[in-house]
Amino acid sequence: MIGFILGLLIVGLIAGFIARLLVPGRQNLSVPATILVGIVGSFVGGLLSNLLFNADASLRTSGVIGSVIGSVIVLLVWIKVSGSEKAKR
């Protein structure tokens, strides 16, 4: 159980960090918020992969690539909902 939690935190940090690199603009997120984006993104990526490739839509985590894709989606939604990013293009 401890290994699962540590793995979730590490993958969450990596996926959240990569998502922040891929999304243009500046995001004012702390390290815990970045980990949270990565963890939620992992579940979003797992749900999307189950919906696209299986008929079973259960709540599971996904791999690193699915986590990054899910994290980008979560980060874009976070920015849109919070309105934290100003148009700096």
C-alpha angles and dihedrals in degrees: 000000000000090000091053092051093047091047091049091051093048095046089044091054093047095045093045092048093049090047090053089052092050098047111078120234133038120299117197097214128144122224093262090050090050090051090048091052089051094048094047088044090055091056091045090050091049092050092048093048091050091049093048100041106023136033090229111094101190128151107262137142120250135215125274095276092048089046092054092048091048091045092054089052092047092047092050090050090046091052092046095048097042095040088216097140118076120207100270100159 
